[in-house]
Amino acid sequence: MDRGGNFIGRLTTADGQSAALMLVQAGLAKVHDSAYSAPNYKQLLEAEEKCRKERTGVWTNYEEPTAKDDNENEAENNPEGNYSNNFFF
C-alpha cells in the first residue's frame, strides 16, 4: 500500500489470471501510467480501449477530447504561453 492507501503490486487469481486485467476488461478500472512495466501492459491497454469504445463501466459517460478542449486546457495551464517549464513526449 502507498501513502494514499492504494494497492501497489500485482494480484492474481488462484489459477494465475491477472486481477487487474479482469477489472479493466469489465470496465471497472482504468490503466495507470505506472502499469507500463507490467508484463500484460499491452493487454491492459487493449481492454481499456475496448471498454472506452463500447462505453462500458467507468467509460459510460466518456467523451473523446477535441482539439478545442486541448487548446483550452493548454491556455488555462499556460496563460502567458510560457512552455519552458513543461516537458512534452
Stockholm file with secondary structure:
# STOCKHOLM 1.0

chainA/1-89         MDRGGNFIGRLTTADGQSAALMLVQAGLAKVHDSAYSAPNYKQLLEAEEKCRKERTGVWTNYEEPTAKDDNENEAENNPEGNYSNNFFF
#=GR chainA/1-89 SS CCTTSCCCSCCBCTTSCBHHHHHHHTTSCCCCGGGGGSTTHHHHHHHHHHHHHHTCGGGTTCCCCCHHHHHHHHHHHCTTCCCTTCCCC
#=GC SS_cons        CCTTSCCCSCCBCTTSCBHHHHHHHTTSCCCCGGGGGSTTHHHHHHHHHHHHHHTCGGGTTCCCCCHHHHHHHHHHHCTTCCCTTCCCC
//
